[in-house]
């Protein structure tokens, strides 16, 4: 099977879509990502199908909805034999190099109980060749690099404490312990640029995954104070946190679980004043700009080495970030800010499609089928997503999806979460599903909790209209749509195969 040159797949962790295409894009400088977008096709209605990091990356890399791969929370194992991007692209002759992490929890059925792989939820997904280990909880290569550079620290987590330049009590926007040239983002980029030249004579695949702008919200100088908090827009929210909690029983436990103090290290009593919120938002944008700078280095390397026009480039994020919207932080939410992400794809043959912005709905499960389609490798029946290659070439499939679907599990099998404790839930019903179409978004809960319905032609997510009499027919129709989606996309690894007297026969899917 003929190869299609190089593939560079970049994931930023927790980057909101509106930092690239939306309101916050007016307030953050991302010149390299914007230039890439001008030379690519951008998908403006792109959504993660599940949160948080581990489940989201499982869906991206397996092309499956969480209801099918069932790695539904950080720490929940992914079945060892689930086809994924790495296992399938190997069939096309590529070594799937991993620079960073996949946040995959290993299947305990194929590991000894004392195997270190079962002690962390941040191991690489099956099939990947881990070139540079770069994980959120602990990155030994980066830690070693900092020590070699003369930094002294007794505890890894202390690295993420802001440090006062004067030796006094630190403020939340004081710089990081390390300089910009030694940051995790710089280190990962340096390692990528050091390794890739070794593959100049062959087609290569690289999955480059940056931790930032994921918390903790601490940035090296000058990124820590790059943006004036007073000039940033305030979060989108109701007047008080109590107003938000009155919208639905889900939100009270959420605010307990993820207070603002959780997103910066060393300030356990931090309160969500407007001043603190705006400062943290400014640091987040600074971290995004730092990543953008290093993405620029990567793109420039490809251009300088005559590989840019031989490389498929995909840039996205695993999920969004509430960033103070709705008085919430993190990604365990029902609102679009937690799920909508940028998706930018460049293939050498774009032609006059370069710079196009697509309003058609796309989902994170589409990325792996798109890559496989481009390298002319068949897409397994297990994958729920669809290839975006026809859309990249200017086609508009008449049977394209009219809605997006997302899930969130918020219960744990080990210790009860705050939702379980307060709402009396368990792992069977501590989950929700979201379906979004052009006018309406429906959130349904597995537990006996009320739904949420938003009308985007009016006040959108600011007002729940599920109880309004004039919306009852819409509520019914959206619930049917959700039910039919779950029925249509049940796990299909073997469901398209029949055992006959002549052997197994399979109906293979289109990309």
GISULZI-V870712 format. One line per field, one symbol per residue. phi: phi as a letter, one per 30 degrees, with the letter a starting at -180 (. if undefined). psi: psi as a letter, one per 40 degrees, with the letter a starting at -180 (. if undefined). burial: + if it has 24 or more other ideal C-beta (glycine too) atoms within 12 Angstrom, else -. A space follows every 50 residues. Layout:
phi->???
psi->???
burial->???
//
This chain:
phi->.ddcicbcccbccidddddcblddddcbcbddddddddcbcccdccbdda bddeeddddedcicdedcdidcaejddcedcdebeddddedcjccddcck abhcdddddcbdecdedccbccdddejdcddbdbbddabdddeddddddj dcacbeddecddbddcidddcdcddddcdddcdedddddeddddceedcd cbdbbbccbdddceeddbbddcddbdcdedcdddedaddbdddddddaed deeddddbddddcbdjbdcdcddedddddddddedddddddeeddedddd edddchcedcbdbbbabdacadhjehhbbjbdbcdeedcdbdbbbbbecd iddejdcccddbbdddddeddddddicdcddddddbdceedecjdbedcd ecacbbbbcbbbdcceddddddcicbddbdabbbbbbecbbccccdddbd dbbccddbchddbdcdcdedcdddedddddddddddddcdebecdccbdb dcjdbbcddde
psi->hhifbihhhhhihfhideddgadedeehhgddddddddeahhheghihei ibdddddddddeeiideddegeihehihhdehhiddddddeeeihghhgb iefhhiheeeiidehddeeiefiiihdihhdhhgiddhgdddddddddee ihidhddedehihhdeeahiideiiidiideeiddddddddddddddefd eihihhhhhidifiiighiiheddfdhhdeeiiiihiididddddedidd dddddddgideeehhegdehifiddddddddddddddddddddddddddd ddddffedeehhhhhaidaahdfehffiiaegaeiddedhiihhhhidfd beeheihheihiideeddddddddefhihiddhdiiheddddeeighdei ieiihiihhfiiechhidddddefiaedegiiihhhaddihhhiidigii ihhhheebebeehhedehdeedddddddddddddddddfihfdeeehhhi eeahhhhiii.
burial->---+++++++++++++++++++-++-++++-++++++-++++++++++++ +++++++++++++++++++++++++++++--++++++++-++-+++++++ ++++++----------+--++++++++++++++++++++-+++-++---- --------+++++------+++++++++++-++++++++++++-++--+- --+++++++++++++++++++-+++++-+--++-+++---+--+--++++ +++++-+++++++++++--+-+---++++++++++++++++++++++++- ++----++-+++++++++++++++++++++++++++++++++++++++-+ --++-+++-++++++++++++++++-+-+++++++++++++++------- +-+++++++++-----++++-++-+----++++++++--++++++++-+- +++++-----+--+++----+--++--++-++--++--+-++-------- --------+-+
//
